């Protein structure tokens, strides 16, 4: 929709103030950047079929080994093995976006080093923002270690719910009295500095729409907060909880701002390659010492960061780019193929074993599916039964 949508509100002292929606065009209902041809549709369906089949076979055959048998001996090596598998499979998505669909990824801001333990927070323009963070993590060599806080309803999706569980994503109910305990419990198990971790948080809590923007602006007006046009007011409790749980082991905090050129894409646009034409990702490094300690101060600090994001996006919609472009290069086609070929080869082997080999492989598949369903439904992570050398040393010191 072009132009702005406005409604009037009043501030605390009775003065009238305009509540305005973002001035940039929202082109979700406009023409796609590329037409949805029969070729694009068939190619997209084929790509999704490959991604789903590879996900199913790899999870069913390998996940019980890495997340159960290995985990009984070492949580650290279980996560490492699972993350290698996860990263190889996830690399299929950037391969689809950048090499097959020819979506241009433009990185700007600061050129960040490949840190092991990162907390990043981003604006939430559309339902697929989180997928383009994979392109950043791939370039930094930590694709397999990226994790999200997601809606608990997504844990009901077939196959994907297994993946979300074994990769230790954090499902929440969007009720803080429930979610606080869930987040604390999950993150308390991620304090080993040997375990790489990229935890992505979207403080707005939901994706951006015109209706949500107006509601956010009205709330801001009532409470004397900044009127933001291109982002929603951030909800900070989740970020504060993540920061408190992980701060002692974090290597970096990244402030990420995402914008799309031409249209805001949805999931099918991503699959078919009709949109977006360009994805722009602006990155700023935040020093841990710059983040306040008290909850109220962190809230004010986060609102100020989102005020800066709002200005960045306003400038982007006028100029068509973020400042300081070119901080990251293109992904390597050879690297993508080096991941694609083993993943597809393993999938073909596993499918052959399941369909044409011994009946025991069919039994294994059934037992594996039952195991994955059980541990996902009850949110169970097997414990480490064998004490690590580091744990033994710490125990002796404690005595």
N, C-alpha and C positions, 0 to 999 in steps of 0.2 A: 504494500500500500504506500502510495506516495504522499509526501507532505507530513503534517503533524496532526495529532489528535489532542485536544486540550480539554480540561475541565477545571473549574475554579475551586479553590479551597481557601481557607483562612488560617493565618498563623495565630500563635498564642495571644498576641496583643491586639488582635482584631484586624490587623492589616490584611488586605487582600493580596494573594499571591497566585500566580498562574502555575498550574500543574500541566506540564507539557510532555507529550510523548516524544520519542526520538524523532529527529527531523530527517534522518536518512531513510531512503526507500527500503521497505521490506518486500522483497520480490518473490516470496514463496509461491504466490499464485501467478507469477508472470511466466514468460517463456523460458524454457530451459536453455542453458548455455550451448548444449549440444542436443540435437533432436534424438528422441528415443526410437531408433531404427530397429528393424527386426534383428540385424546383426548384433547391435548392442544388447538387445534383450537376451538373445541366445547366449552371447558371450558371458553376460552377467549371471545367468542361470547356471551355466557350466562352471563358472568360477566358484559360485556359492556351493554348488554340489561337491566340488573337489574339496573345498574348505570344510564342509560339514562331514564328509566321509572320512577325510584324514583326521579330523578332530575325534570322531567316534572311535575309529580303529586304534589310534594312538592312546587315547584315554583308557579304553577297555583292555588293551594288551600290556601297556607299560605303566600306567598310573598305579595299579595295585602293587607293583614291584617297588617303584620309587617312593610312594607315599605310605606304604605299609611295611614291607620287608626291610627296606633301607632305613626307614624312620625308626624302627625298633632298635637299630644300632646307633643311628646318629641323625638327629633332626637337621643339623647343619648340612650334611651330605645329601640327605633326602631333599631338602629345599634346593640344593645346588643341582642335583640331577633333574628334578622336576622343572626347574627354571631353564635349564638347557633345552629340554624338550619343548617347554612352553614358548621360549624365545624363537626356536626354529619354526614352530607352527605359526606364531603370531607374525613372523616376517612375511608370511603370505599376503597379509593385508596391505602393508606399505607397497609390496610388489604390485598388487592389484591397483592401488590408488595411483602410484607415481609412474609405473612402467607400462601397465596395460591401459588404464583409463587416461593417462597423460595429465593428471591433475598436478599443477605446479605448486610445490611447497616452498614458501619464501620465509626464511628465518631472519630475524632482526633483533636489535638490542645488543645484548652482550653475548660473546662467544663463551659458553660455559664449559668448564672442564668435565670429564666423565667421572663425577663423584659416585661413590658406592652407595651412600645412604642419603636420600634426598626426600624432602617434603616439598611438594609443589602445589600451588593453588592457582586456579584459573577461572576466568569468566565462563559462563555457560550459554553460548549463543544458540545452540541447537542440540538435538538429541545425539549427534554423532561427534561432538567435540572430543570426547575421550578417545575416540579411535585415532585421531590425528596426533595425540600425544605419543602413540606408538612410533610415529615417524621420528620424533625427537629421541625417544629412548633407544631406538635402533641405531641412530647415529652415535650415541654415546656408549653403545655396547652393553646396555642394561635392559634390553627389551623384555627378557624373561623374568625380570624382577619387579615389573611395574604392577601395582595393585590399586584397587579402587574401593571407595565406600559406595555401595549401591543399594537400591531399593530391595527389600526382602522379597517382594513379589517376583523379582527376576530369578529367585532361587527355585521357582516352580517350572522354569523352562526346561524341557527335555534336553539332555546332553550338556547344554550350557551350564545348567545348575551343577552338574558334576565338575565341570571345569572351574567354575567360580569357587567351589568348595576346596578342591585339591590345590588350587593356586592361592588359597587363603585370602580371598577377597572378604570384605567386611559388609555383611548385609544389615541394614538398619530399618526400623519401623517408622522413622520420621516422627517419633515421640521421644523427646529428650530424656524423660524419666526412665525410659527403657533403653534408649540408644547409648546413653553414657556408660552404663555397665558393659554393654556389648563391645563398644570401642575400646574401653580400658582393658577388658579381658583379652581381646584379640591382640592388641598392640603390646601387652605385657609379655607376649611370647615372641616378640620381634626385637628384643633389646640386645641380642648377641651382635656385637659389632662386626663379627666375621660374616654375617648374613647381609648381602646387598639388599637394599630396599628402596624402591621408588614409589612413594605413596602419593597418589593424586587426590586432591580435595577440590570440590566445587562449592565455595562458601554460599553462593546464591541459593543452593538447595534444589534448584529446578532450572529448566532451560528457559530462555528469554522469549516472551511473547508480548504483544501489545497490551493485552488485558493485564498480565502480571506486572508489566512496567507501570501502568497507571495506578494499580493497587499499591505498588511499592512507593510511588511518588506521593500518593495520598498519606500513607503511613509516615513517610519522611516529613511531610508538611506538618502533620499533627504533632510530631515529636521534635521538631526543630533540627532535622537532619538534612544533609545535602540532597537536592533534587537531581537525580541521575537520569539520563535519557537513554543511554545505551547499555546499561547494566542494571541489575536489581540490587537493592541494599543487601549486603552480605549478612548471613547468619553465622555468628562466630563461635558458638559453643563447640561445635565439632572440631574446628581448626584448633581451638585452644586446647581441647582434650588431646588431640594428636600431638601437638607441640609439647605439652607437658609430659606425655608418655615417652616421647622419642628424643627430646632435646639433648639429653646427655650423650646420645650416640649419633646424632645427625652430623653429616659433613656439609650440607648446604640446604638452603631454602630458595626455591625459584618462584618468582612471580611471573606467571604466563598470561598473556593476553592474546586471544584468538579472534581473527576476523576473516570473513569470506568475501571474495570478489564475485560479483554478479548476483548470485542467489544463495540463500541459506539452504544447505542440502539436508535431505532426510536420508534414512538408511538406504532406500531404493535408489536414490540419486547416486549414492556412493557405489552401489553395486553395478549399476548400469553405466556409470561414468558420464551422466548427463550434466551433473553439477557436483561440486563447484569447479569453476575454472581455475581459481587460485585459492590457496589457504595461506594466510599470513599468521605467523606465530612470533610474537615479540616476547623476549625473555629478559628479566632483570634478576640479578642475584641479590638476595637479602642476607645481610650478615646477622647471625644469631644474636649478637650483642645489640643490634638495632631494634629487636622486637621487645616490647615492654613485658613486664612480668605479671602485673595485676590484670585481672579479667577485664575490668573497665577500660584500662589503658590499651589492651590488645584490641578491644572492640573499636575504640576510636582510631587506632592505628590502621586496622583493616578497612574501616570506612574511608579513611584517607587514601589508602591504596586503590580502592575501587573508584574513588573520585578521580584519581590519576588515570585509571583504566578508561573511565568514561571520556576523559579528554583525549586520550590516545585514540579511542575509537571515533570520536567526533572528527579529529584531524584525518584519520584514515578515510572516512567517508567523503571527505572533501578532496584529499590529495591522492588517494588510491594506494597508499603505502604507509608502512611504519618507518620511523627513523632508524638509521644504521642498518640497512639491509645487507644481506650476504654473509651472515655469520656462520652459516652451515652450507656445505656443498650437497650435491645430489647423492643419493644412495647408489651403491655399485650394483650394476646388473649382474655381474659375475657372483657377487656375494648373495644376491637374491636367488640365483639359480643354484648356488652351492647349498642353500637351505631347502629350496623347492625339490630338487632331485632326490635327496635322501628321504624326505618326508613322503613323497609320492611313492618311492620305491618300497619303503616300509609298509605303506598302506596296501600296495598291491600284494606284497608277500602275506600280510595278515589276512587280507580278504581271501586269498587262495587257501591258506591254512584253514580258515573258518568254513569255507564252502566245499572244498574238495579233498581235504586231508582227513586225518584221524578224527574219530568222534570225540576224542579227548580235548581237541581244540574247541569244539562246539561247547563242551562242558565248561571249559575254562571261560569262554565268553559269557555264558549264562551266570556262572559263579561271580565273575568280575562285575557284571551289570548289577547283580543282587547286592554285592558288597558296596559298590559306588552309590547305589540308591539308599542303602541303609545308613552309611556314614554321612551322606549329604542330608538326608531327612532329619537325622538326630544331631547334626553338626558335630561329628566326632573326628578328632585328630588323634591317631594312635600315639601313645607316649613313647619316649625313648627309654628302653629298658636297660641298656648298657651305659654306665656312667662314662662320660668323656674324661680324657686325661686332665683337661682344664678344670672340670668339675671336681675330680678327685683331689687336685692340688688345693683348690679353694676350700674343700671340706677339711683337709688336714690343717690348713691355716686357721680355720674357724675353731678347730679343737685346740 
